[in-house]
Amino acid sequence: MTAGQWISERVARLRPPRLKPDAARSTEERLRARLKQGDEAMSPRQLRQAMAQLKAVVDPLVSEIEGGRRAQAVMDWYAGAAPDHRRDLWLLMSERFMADPQKVKRAQNEYLAAVGTPDEAAAEVRYRRATVSPRRRLLQRFSAHPRGIRFLVDLRAELQAVLRSDPRLQALDVEMEYMFSTWFDVGFLELRRISWDSPASLIEKLIRYEAVHDVRGWADMKNRLDSDRRCYGFFHPSLAGEPLIFVEVALVNDIAGSITPLLDEAAAPADLSKATTAIFYSISNTQVGLRGVSFGDSLIKRVVEALKEEFPRLRSFATLSPIPGLRAWLSKRAAPELLQAWEKPGELSEKSPDRAALLQWAARYLGQELNDGVPLDPVARFHLGNGARVERLNWWGDPSPKGLKQSYGLMVNYLYDLARLDKNRASLAAGKVPISGAIKALYR
């Protein structure tokens, strides 16, 4: 699939219903106009000036150095621009820097006619070149500036808030996602261990970006970086000192069933000489602007390798994971009397039928419910897609308000059996979720 086809498919899949013709003028109409209308931010004159600045950045007659200088001028303007003026710039980048549709169509027809002939390879190259939009060249010019990638990542993060309400911005968003997937390929990332001896500014970012279990303060963070813990992050040279994603690991002697002891600041560190199990209990992405760019699969693999090298006694690698979509899913399917009983799960005895029912429903949610061949739950989708299997459900695994809100306090272990990762992926691709015997027993 060519880059142009990839972007076209993404835009087609994400695009909401088209705006009515009278809902908003296109940037082409506004550039030809004399006066602005309604809620438009920039006047036609201002819009033409911004367009001229963007076109100057991608001028094929200027050097990369001059192109970078012109990109700097746009970034300086953007830094002081109001939100609605920034949005107009996004619209220009999205609507006015597209590939020439006539050239694309002509190149596509030439390629289709050449399939199976000696000219097929050359025709494919011409087609690929025709689908490359000037927008990509614009992004590349920004990326060449020392602060350009930081600028673009922040721009896309800001863009996310209005993306659903304005389909005209989809082309820019998807093109940026495509480019980021290249610029942030795992081959360019560095795995680093983060410890209590790391710079305070870096530890502060862990506290700010933690997305699974909120950090209560510095003492909590110190506990998560204690001697029986490990924290690793992926870093990119263009975002110095900024982890793109990080994972927190507890080294224990058995698969953990509750987050409470792992977050207990008063607990003594585990004896590392007896540790046989690594528990991945939190994985957090830090950059909203890199949404859609996958790091997690490679991060876990690299961390497992690092842990095995440091601790040869480790035999098991598992997660202690939330089930963020469970409660919402149950609210549409379970009987009202069950939902009411589950409101106080801590009061349900071990032999309670209501407790057994919740575990059965959760097992079905994780092990049987698929949408277009992938698990419904986002965390399950991530770990099962990496080759893990659903290992065990844990009652009252997370009694925090967040845990109760997401899953009535249930947590789940996903097991990374290193010898079966490929087999588990194949099973999932065939529509069968890999599960343990303990999960299968709950289906009764």
C-alpha positions as CSV (number, residue, x, y, z in Angstrom):
1,M,0.0,0.0,0.0
2,T,1.4,3.4,-0.9
3,A,1.6,6.3,1.6
4,G,-1.2,8.1,-0.4
5,Q,-3.5,5.1,-0.2
6,W,-2.8,4.7,3.5
7,I,-3.7,8.3,4.2
8,S,-6.8,8.1,1.9
9,E,-8.1,5.0,3.7
10,R,-7.5,6.5,7.1
11,V,-9.3,9.8,6.2
12,A,-12.2,7.9,4.7
13,R,-12.6,5.7,7.8
14,L,-12.3,8.6,10.2
15,R,-14.3,11.2,8.3
16,P,-17.6,12.2,9.9
17,P,-20.6,13.3,7.7
18,R,-19.6,16.2,5.5
19,L,-20.4,19.7,6.6
20,K,-23.3,21.4,4.8
21,P,-22.2,23.7,2.0
22,D,-23.4,26.8,3.9
23,A,-21.9,25.7,7.3
24,A,-18.4,27.1,6.6
25,R,-16.5,28.4,3.7
26,S,-13.5,26.4,2.5
27,T,-10.1,28.1,2.7
28,E,-10.2,28.3,-1.1
29,E,-13.3,30.4,-1.0
30,R,-11.9,32.6,1.8
31,L,-8.6,33.2,0.0
32,R,-10.6,34.6,-3.0
33,A,-12.9,36.7,-0.8
34,R,-12.6,40.3,0.4
35,L,-14.3,40.2,3.7
36,K,-14.6,37.6,6.4
37,Q,-17.9,36.0,7.4
38,G,-19.4,34.8,10.7
39,D,-17.0,33.1,13.0
40,E,-14.0,33.1,10.7
41,A,-10.9,34.1,12.6
42,M,-8.5,35.5,10.0
43,S,-9.6,38.0,7.4
44,P,-9.1,37.0,3.7
45,R,-6.0,39.3,3.6
46,Q,-4.5,37.7,6.8
47,L,-5.3,34.2,5.4
48,R,-3.5,35.0,2.1
49,Q,-0.4,36.2,4.1
50,A,-0.4,33.0,6.1
51,M,-0.7,31.0,3.0
52,A,2.2,32.8,1.4
53,Q,4.3,32.1,4.5
54,L,3.5,28.4,4.3
55,K,4.2,28.2,0.5
56,A,7.5,30.0,1.1
57,V,8.6,27.2,3.5
58,V,8.2,24.6,0.8
59,D,9.5,26.7,-2.1
60,P,11.6,24.2,-4.1
61,L,14.1,26.9,-5.1
62,V,15.3,27.6,-1.6
63,S,17.8,25.5,0.4
64,E,17.0,23.4,3.4
65,I,18.7,26.1,5.6
66,E,16.5,28.9,4.2
67,G,13.5,26.6,4.4
68,G,14.2,26.0,8.0
69,R,14.6,29.8,8.6
70,R,11.2,30.4,7.1
71,A,9.7,27.5,9.1
72,Q,11.1,29.3,12.2
73,A,9.2,32.5,11.2
74,V,5.9,30.5,11.1
75,M,6.7,28.9,14.5
76,D,7.3,32.3,16.0
77,W,4.0,33.6,14.6
78,Y,2.2,30.5,15.9
79,A,3.6,30.9,19.4
80,G,1.8,34.2,19.7
81,A,-1.3,33.4,17.7
82,A,-4.8,33.1,19.3
83,P,-6.4,29.6,19.2
84,D,-8.8,30.5,16.4
85,H,-6.0,31.9,14.2
86,R,-4.0,28.7,14.8
87,R,-7.0,26.7,13.7
88,D,-7.1,28.7,10.4
89,L,-3.4,27.8,9.9
90,W,-4.3,24.1,10.4
91,L,-7.1,24.4,7.8
92,L,-4.6,25.9,5.3
93,M,-2.2,23.0,5.9
94,S,-5.0,20.5,5.5
95,E,-6.9,21.9,2.6
96,R,-4.4,23.7,0.5
97,F,-1.4,21.3,0.4
98,M,-3.0,18.2,-1.1
99,A,-1.6,16.0,-3.8
100,D,-2.8,17.0,-7.3
101,P,-5.8,14.7,-7.9
102,Q,-5.4,14.7,-11.7
103,K,-1.8,13.7,-11.4
104,V,-2.7,11.0,-9.0
105,K,-5.5,9.6,-11.2
106,R,-3.3,9.7,-14.3
107,A,-0.4,7.9,-12.5
108,Q,-2.8,5.3,-11.1
109,N,-4.2,4.6,-14.5
110,E,-0.7,4.2,-15.9
111,Y,0.2,1.9,-13.1
112,L,-2.9,-0.3,-13.5
113,A,-2.2,-0.5,-17.3
114,A,1.4,-1.5,-16.6
115,V,0.7,-4.3,-14.1
116,G,2.2,-7.6,-15.4
117,T,4.4,-5.8,-17.9
118,P,8.1,-4.9,-17.7
119,D,7.1,-1.3,-17.0
120,E,5.2,-2.2,-13.8
121,A,8.0,-1.3,-11.3
122,A,8.7,2.1,-12.9
123,A,4.9,2.9,-13.1
124,E,4.6,2.0,-9.4
125,V,7.4,4.5,-8.5
126,R,5.6,7.3,-10.5
127,Y,2.4,6.5,-8.8
128,R,4.0,6.7,-5.4
129,R,5.6,10.0,-6.2
130,A,2.3,11.4,-7.5
131,T,0.5,10.6,-4.2
132,V,3.1,12.5,-2.1
133,S,1.4,15.7,-1.1
134,P,3.1,19.1,-0.7
135,R,1.8,18.9,2.9
136,R,4.3,16.2,3.6
137,R,7.1,18.4,2.2
138,L,5.9,21.2,4.5
139,L,6.0,18.9,7.6
140,Q,9.5,17.7,6.5
141,R,10.7,21.3,6.4
142,F,9.5,21.9,9.9
143,S,11.0,18.7,11.1
144,A,14.5,19.8,9.9
145,H,14.5,22.7,12.4
146,P,16.0,21.8,15.8
147,R,12.7,22.6,17.5
148,G,10.5,21.5,14.6
149,I,9.5,18.1,15.7
150,R,8.6,19.4,19.2
151,F,6.5,22.1,17.5
152,L,4.7,19.5,15.3
153,V,4.0,17.1,18.1
154,D,2.5,19.9,20.2
155,L,0.5,21.2,17.2
156,R,-1.1,17.8,16.7
157,A,-1.9,17.5,20.4
158,E,-3.7,20.8,20.2
159,L,-5.5,19.7,17.1
160,Q,-7.0,16.6,18.7
161,A,-9.5,18.7,20.7
162,V,-11.3,19.9,17.6
163,L,-10.7,17.0,15.2
164,R,-14.1,15.4,15.6
165,S,-16.0,18.6,15.1
166,D,-14.2,19.6,12.0
167,P,-13.7,16.9,9.3
168,R,-11.7,19.3,7.2
169,L,-8.7,18.8,9.5
170,Q,-8.6,15.0,9.1
171,A,-6.1,15.1,6.2
172,L,-3.6,17.0,8.2
173,D,-4.0,14.8,11.3
174,V,-3.6,11.6,9.4
175,E,-0.6,12.8,7.4
176,M,1.1,13.9,10.6
177,E,0.3,10.4,12.2
178,Y,1.9,8.8,9.1
179,M,5.0,11.0,9.3
180,F,5.4,10.5,13.0
181,S,5.2,6.7,12.6
182,T,8.4,7.1,10.5
183,W,10.2,9.7,12.5
184,F,9.5,7.9,15.8
185,D,10.2,4.4,14.5
186,V,11.6,2.2,17.4
187,G,14.9,2.1,15.6
188,F,15.4,5.7,16.5
189,L,14.3,5.4,20.1
190,E,16.6,4.8,23.1
191,L,15.5,2.7,26.1
192,R,16.6,4.2,29.4
193,R,16.1,3.1,32.9
194,I,14.6,5.9,35.1
195,S,15.6,5.7,38.8
196,W,15.4,7.9,41.9
197,D,18.8,9.2,40.9
198,S,17.5,10.5,37.6
199,P,17.1,14.3,37.2
200,A,14.2,15.7,39.3
201,S,12.7,17.3,36.2
202,L,12.4,13.8,34.6
203,I,10.8,12.3,37.8
204,E,8.3,15.3,37.8
205,K,7.3,14.3,34.3
206,L,6.6,10.7,35.5
207,I,4.3,12.1,38.1
208,R,2.5,14.4,35.6
209,Y,2.1,11.8,32.9
210,E,1.2,8.7,35.0
211,A,-2.1,7.6,33.4
212,V,-3.0,4.3,35.2
213,H,-2.5,4.9,39.0
214,D,-2.3,8.5,40.0
215,V,0.9,9.4,41.9
216,R,0.0,10.8,45.4
217,G,3.3,12.7,45.8
218,W,7.1,12.3,46.0
219,A,7.0,9.6,48.6
220,D,4.7,7.5,46.3
221,M,7.0,8.1,43.4
222,K,10.1,7.2,45.4
223,N,8.4,3.9,46.3
224,R,7.7,3.2,42.6
225,L,11.5,3.7,42.0
226,D,12.7,1.6,45.0
227,S,15.3,-1.1,44.8
228,D,12.7,-3.8,44.0
229,R,11.2,-1.8,41.2
230,R,12.3,-0.8,37.7
231,C,11.0,2.0,35.4
232,Y,12.0,2.2,31.8
233,G,11.1,4.8,29.1
234,F,11.6,5.3,25.4
235,F,13.3,8.6,24.5
236,H,13.8,10.3,21.1
237,P,16.7,12.7,20.4
238,S,14.4,15.4,19.2
239,L,12.5,15.5,22.5
240,A,15.4,15.5,24.9
241,G,14.5,14.6,28.5
242,E,11.0,13.7,27.6
243,P,9.9,10.0,27.8
244,L,7.5,9.1,25.0
245,I,6.2,6.1,27.0
246,F,7.2,4.5,30.2
247,V,6.5,1.3,32.1
248,E,6.6,0.6,35.8
249,V,7.7,-2.8,37.0
250,A,7.6,-4.6,40.3
251,L,9.9,-7.5,41.0
252,V,8.2,-10.1,43.2
253,N,8.1,-13.9,43.7
254,D,4.5,-14.5,42.4
255,I,1.9,-13.0,40.1
256,A,0.4,-10.0,41.9
257,G,-3.4,-9.9,42.4
258,S,-3.8,-6.5,44.0
259,I,-2.3,-3.1,43.3
260,T,-2.6,-2.0,47.0
261,P,0.6,-3.7,48.3
262,L,2.5,-2.6,45.2
263,L,1.6,1.0,46.0
264,D,2.1,0.7,49.8
265,E,4.8,3.3,50.7
266,A,5.4,1.6,54.1
267,A,6.1,-1.9,52.7
268,A,9.6,-3.1,52.8
269,P,11.3,-3.8,49.4
270,A,11.1,-7.3,48.2
271,D,14.2,-9.6,48.3
272,L,15.6,-9.4,44.8
273,S,17.5,-12.6,45.2
274,K,14.2,-14.4,45.4
275,A,12.3,-12.5,42.7
276,T,11.0,-14.8,40.0
277,T,8.3,-12.6,38.5
278,A,8.2,-9.2,36.8
279,I,4.8,-7.4,37.1
280,F,4.1,-4.6,34.6
281,Y,1.6,-2.6,36.6
282,S,1.5,0.7,34.7
283,I,2.2,1.7,31.1
284,S,1.7,5.4,30.2
285,N,2.0,7.3,26.9
286,T,3.0,10.9,27.5
287,Q,2.5,12.7,24.2
288,V,-1.1,13.3,23.0
289,G,0.4,14.5,19.7
290,L,1.8,11.0,19.0
291,R,-1.6,9.3,19.3
292,G,-1.8,6.3,16.9
293,V,2.0,5.8,16.9
294,S,2.6,2.5,18.6
295,F,5.5,2.0,21.1
296,G,4.2,-0.4,23.7
297,D,4.9,-3.7,21.9
298,S,8.6,-2.8,21.4
299,L,8.9,-1.3,24.8
300,I,7.7,-4.5,26.6
301,K,10.0,-6.7,24.5
302,R,13.0,-4.4,25.2
303,V,12.2,-4.2,28.9
304,V,11.9,-8.0,29.2
305,E,15.3,-8.4,27.6
306,A,16.8,-5.8,30.0
307,L,15.2,-7.5,33.0
308,K,16.4,-11.0,32.0
309,E,19.9,-9.8,31.6
310,E,19.9,-8.1,35.0
311,F,17.9,-10.8,36.8
312,P,18.5,-14.3,35.2
313,R,16.2,-15.9,37.9
314,L,13.1,-14.2,36.4
315,R,10.7,-16.8,34.9
316,S,7.4,-15.1,34.6
317,F,6.4,-11.8,33.0
318,A,2.9,-10.6,33.6
319,T,0.8,-7.5,34.0
320,L,-1.6,-6.3,36.7
321,S,-4.0,-4.4,34.5
322,P,-7.2,-2.3,34.9
323,I,-10.3,-3.2,32.9
324,P,-11.4,0.3,31.9
325,G,-14.3,-0.6,29.7
326,L,-15.9,-3.3,31.8
327,R,-18.4,-1.2,33.9
328,A,-19.7,0.7,30.9
329,W,-20.2,-2.6,29.0
330,L,-22.0,-4.2,31.9
331,S,-24.3,-1.2,32.3
332,K,-25.9,-2.0,28.9
333,R,-26.2,-5.8,29.4
334,A,-26.5,-6.9,33.0
335,A,-29.8,-7.0,35.0
336,P,-30.5,-3.9,37.1
337,E,-30.5,-6.0,40.3
338,L,-27.0,-7.2,39.6
339,L,-25.7,-3.7,38.8
340,Q,-27.1,-2.6,42.1
341,A,-25.5,-5.5,44.0
342,W,-22.1,-4.7,42.4
343,E,-22.2,-1.1,43.7
344,K,-20.6,-2.4,46.9
345,P,-18.3,-5.2,45.7
346,G,-16.2,-5.1,48.9
347,E,-19.2,-6.3,50.9
348,L,-19.8,-9.4,48.7
349,S,-18.5,-12.6,50.3
350,E,-16.3,-15.1,48.5
351,K,-19.3,-17.4,48.0
352,S,-21.8,-14.7,47.0
353,P,-23.7,-15.5,43.8
354,D,-23.4,-11.8,42.8
355,R,-19.7,-12.0,43.1
356,A,-19.5,-15.1,41.0
357,A,-21.8,-13.5,38.4
358,L,-19.5,-10.4,38.1
359,L,-16.5,-12.7,37.6
360,Q,-18.3,-14.6,34.9
361,W,-19.4,-11.5,33.1
362,A,-15.8,-10.1,33.3
363,A,-14.4,-13.4,31.9
364,R,-16.8,-13.2,29.0
365,Y,-16.0,-9.5,28.4
366,L,-12.3,-10.2,28.2
367,G,-12.3,-13.7,26.6
368,Q,-15.2,-13.6,24.1
369,E,-16.3,-10.2,23.2
370,L,-14.7,-8.9,20.0
371,N,-15.4,-6.1,17.6
372,D,-14.1,-6.6,14.1
373,G,-11.9,-9.3,15.4
374,V,-10.2,-7.3,18.2
375,P,-11.0,-7.2,21.9
376,L,-13.5,-4.5,23.2
377,D,-11.4,-3.5,26.1
378,P,-8.5,-1.1,25.1
379,V,-6.0,-2.5,27.6
380,A,-6.9,-6.1,26.5
381,R,-6.5,-5.0,22.9
382,F,-3.0,-3.8,23.6
383,H,-1.7,-6.8,25.6
384,L,-3.4,-9.5,23.6
385,G,-2.2,-7.8,20.4
386,N,1.3,-8.1,21.8
387,G,0.9,-11.9,22.2
388,A,-0.1,-12.1,25.9
389,R,-3.0,-14.2,27.2
390,V,-5.7,-13.5,29.7
391,E,-4.4,-15.3,32.8
392,R,-6.4,-14.4,35.9
393,L,-9.1,-12.1,37.2
394,N,-8.5,-10.5,40.6
395,W,-11.3,-9.6,42.9
396,W,-10.9,-6.3,44.7
397,G,-7.6,-5.8,42.8
398,D,-8.1,-2.0,42.7
399,P,-10.4,-0.6,45.4
400,S,-9.6,3.0,44.5
401,P,-12.4,5.2,43.3
402,K,-11.0,4.9,39.8
403,G,-10.9,1.1,40.0
404,L,-14.5,1.0,41.2
405,K,-15.6,3.3,38.5
406,Q,-14.0,1.3,35.8
407,S,-14.5,-2.3,36.8
408,Y,-16.0,-2.6,40.3
409,G,-12.5,-3.1,41.6
410,L,-11.6,-6.0,39.3
411,M,-8.1,-6.3,37.8
412,V,-6.7,-8.8,35.4
413,N,-3.3,-10.4,34.8
414,Y,-2.1,-10.8,31.2
415,L,0.7,-13.3,31.0
416,Y,3.6,-12.9,28.5
417,D,4.7,-16.4,27.9
418,L,7.7,-15.7,25.7
419,A,7.5,-19.1,24.0
420,R,3.9,-18.6,23.0
421,L,3.6,-15.0,21.9
422,D,3.4,-15.8,18.2
423,K,1.0,-18.6,18.7
424,N,-1.2,-16.3,20.8
425,R,-1.2,-13.6,18.1
426,A,-2.2,-16.2,15.5
427,S,-5.0,-17.4,17.7
428,L,-6.3,-13.8,18.2
429,A,-6.0,-13.2,14.4
430,A,-8.3,-16.2,13.9
431,G,-10.9,-14.7,16.3
432,K,-10.1,-16.7,19.4
433,V,-8.8,-14.9,22.5
434,P,-6.0,-16.7,24.3
435,I,-7.1,-17.5,27.8
436,S,-6.0,-19.6,30.7
437,G,-7.8,-22.5,32.2
438,A,-8.8,-20.4,35.2
439,I,-10.6,-17.9,32.9
440,K,-12.2,-20.7,30.8
441,A,-13.6,-22.2,34.1
442,L,-15.5,-19.0,34.8
443,Y,-17.6,-19.5,31.6
444,R,-19.7,-22.2,33.3
